[in-house]
């Protein structure tokens, strides 16, 4: 059957239809969230290659020709940055899942779930809100100079919106909470290239990749 042509931004229904008709296993879903977020909920058959490690694996991922890569994150923002990283590494057939995993779940499509974790996007909102609230409280009870805290956070959020980047989010991804030690990125990339099922996120590095299921099926 002829493969459906995808737009750069793919909605969940387009992706689900493609995965349903794709018999050759030529579609690879790359989840660029943190291992903790991926472990919590992900599309079955997707491969976890966190955004901060994607650059070093870009050329390796692109070494296998004839593949369609669909990038997935929580809401779409990190996936768009991942698209830029992979384009710089020479990949061209790239697509972003519109709305990310949130959009996929909201559309009623199945996912695999593990221990529930707070997404990085929610962590950013919590941290920014907490800093702003504490700064305002300190202004009221101590010194007006503490107004610099909500000013700094507000300016950072404006900058993040304009540039589509988030320094606070990048910092939060470094926390142990968001980076389980058992994430084997090299194993994920190897499985992605070979088109076999990704290993569970709790598999320790060096244990290999099991299974022969086609990705995305």
N, C-alpha and C positions, 0 to 999 in steps of 0.2 A: 504494500500500500504506500502511496506517495506521502511523504512526510509533510505535515502542515508547516507553512512558513510562519515564523514567529516575529512579532514586532520586538523592538528593543526592550520595551516594558511589557511584560507578560502578565495578564490577569490570571487568577487561580483557575478559572474555567478553561482558558486556553491551555495552560500547562497540564491540567488533568486530562484534557482530551488528547494531547500529544503523548502523554505517558501511557494512555490507554491503547493508542494505535501503534506506538513505536515498538516494532518487533525486533529491531536490530540492536537495541541497547545503546544507541548513539547519543542519548541525552544524559548529561551528568548534572546533578543538582549539587552545588557547592554551597554549604552553609557556612557563612563567614562570621558567625557569632562566637562568643566565648564557649569553651568546652562545657562550662556549667549550664549555660543557656541551652546548648544543643542537647545535653543530657536530660534537661527538664522536658523539652518537647521538640520534636523535629519531624520532618517529612520522611517516611520510610524510604530507604535507599539513598538518602542524601549523605554527602561526605563533609565532615567538619574540618575545614581549613581556616582557622581564625584569621581575621583581617590582618593582624600584626605579624603573621607568619607568611602571608600570601605572596609577598614580593619575592621571597627567597625560593619559592616553589613555582613561580609563574612560568618560567621556560620549561620546566619539567612537565607541568600540566599541559602546556601547549605542544609538547613533543608528539602527542598522539593526534593525528589528523582526522578530519571527518566527524568531529564531535560537536555537539551543541551544548554549551555550558550555560546553565541557568543559576544565577547567584541569588542566594536567600539570606535574609537577616531577620531582625525582629519586625521592622516596619518598612524597610526599603532604603534607609539612609546609608547604612554601612555597605549595603550591596552596591550602591552607586559608586561609592569610593573604591570598592573592590574592582568594579568594572574598569575604572581608570588605571588601577594597578596592573591588571591583567592585559589591558590594551597596551600599556607601556612595555610589557613583556612579549608583545607580538601576537596575542590572541585576538581574533576578530569575531568569531561567531558567539558573541556574548549577549546575554539577556538578563534582566533583573525581574524577579517576581514582585509585581506591584502589590504593595501592602505587606510584603514579607510573610512571616509565619502567622502574624496576626490576621492578615487578610485570608490566608489559606484556611485557618481554623474558623474564621467568621463565615466563610463560604460553605462550611459543612464538610470539608474533606478530612479524611482520617489522618491521624498523626500517631507517632509513638511517644509515650510519656514516661518520664522517670521522676526522680525526686524534684519537687517544685522549687524553683528558684526565681528570684526577682530579676527581671531583664535589666540590662545596662541602661536602657532608655529610662526605665522607672527609677533606677538608682540615681541617675543624673537629676531627675526631677525632685526626688527626695532630698538629695544633698544640697541642691541649689535652693530649694525652699527652706531647708533647715538653716543654712548659712544666712539667707536673707532675713528670716525671722529672728535669729539670734542677734544679728546686727541691729535690727530695728529695736529689739528689747534693750540692748546695751546703750543705744542712743537715748532711750527714755530714762534709764536709771543711772547712767554713768556720764558719758561724754558724747557730744555730737560728732566727734571724730570717728566714732564707730560706724557712721553712715557710709564710710568707704567700703564696708563689707557688702551691703546690698547693692551699692553702686558697681563694685567689681563683678558681682555675680550677674547683675542685669546686663552690664556691658558684654560680659562673656557670652550670655545667651543670645544677644543681638548678633554678635560676631559669628557665633555658631550657625545662626539662621541664615546669615548673608553668605557665608563661605561654605556651608554644608559640611562643617567639621566640628568636632567637639573635643577640646583638650581634656575636660573633666571626664568624659566618657572613656578616652584612651587611658587615663590614669586609673580609672575604676577597673578596667579590664585586667590590670596588673595584680589586683588583689587575689589572694589565695582562694577566696570564695568563688571567684570567676574562672580560676585556672586550676582544675583538678590535676594533680601530678601524674595521673594515669593517662592523660591524653597523648596518643601516639600520632602526631601529625604526619610523620614520614609514612607510617602504615596506612593512614587515610589516603595520602596522595598515591601511594603504590596501588591501593585497591581501586582508586578512581581511574588510574591509567589502564588497569587491566579489566575494568568493568565487572569486578566481583563485589559482593556485599561488603560494606564497611564493617570493621570489627566493632564490638561494643565499646563505648567510651571508657569503660572501666578496665579494658584490657591493658596490661602493662607493656611498655615498649619492649620489643624484642620477642614477643610471644607469637608474632605473625598475624596473618589475616585469614580467617576461615570463611568457607562458603564459596559457592559458585553461582549465586543468583545474580542475574543481570541488574545493573543499577536502574532505579526508577521503575522497576516492574512491580 
